[in-house]
């Protein structure tokens, strides 16, 4: 008798933007259609329905006892390191008998870098790449490791593609902000800038990037500025989620703990070492009214929470 493969649980960040939340739900549904051999479900940590707990319950109701959870996130910040593992630990208590493995975030994978390249090409027009500076704009985090991952993506994106340069900015919580990033590009001699949002789907923050770009461009008419689109539900993204799923099933996680703020005393963040990790409050998750697991210390939580 062949054992059924573990189900796939996709964990999303959540957004107040209904189109962005809808894009995530459509992505999960499409991935399920493409892989009829697997039960597939997805939920959010915060802000949007369905909560992650409902997605786990839907799998359990379909007879699932084993699943691999993949965070649909570009960088490993607080959600991937703390909130999701804590939420999964809570679900294990809610549903005795289930087991899971936890995959790693998407990261600056070559497939996604190829999509970013297409997004820039879509707006280049007649410009040669050598005339264009790209400003890659990430979400921004209070976790220095997560911000460093965006810089890594920017550097990898610059290598071998012939742009005049690739600079980095953030739309929230970290410097430089979008206007500061655009200022830096011009100080480095940029004549035309493409602002490239490092986001999977549309939402409040990508819209803010576009608006801030527009405002800056109006105040600096001498510099050509164009906004590119988000990554979107591409073939490459679907393939990468399945790659992360297969890694998690095999136990091949390769999570980076060398600069994790919960393990290493980074300057200015010493108080976070060993900080308790608790599930994120989700207003649509009925279960939080009935069950409050004890917080557990970080060691092991982001790569080994099972």
Secondary structure, DSSP 8 states (H G I E B T S, - for coil): ------EEEEEE---S-HHHHHHHHHHHHHHHHH-TTS-EEEEESSSSSSBHHHHHHHHHHTT--EEEEEE--SS-SHIIIIIHHHHHHHHHHHSTT-EEEE-----S-HHHHHHHHHHHHHHHTT--GGGEEEEEEE---S-HHHHHHHHHHHHHHHTTT--SEEEEEESSSSSS-HHHHHHHHHHTT-SEEEEEE--SS--HHHHHHHHHHHHHHHH-TTSEEEE-----S-HHHHHHHHHHHHHHHHT------TT-TTTS--TT-GGGTT--B-----TT-GGGGT-----B-STTHHHH--
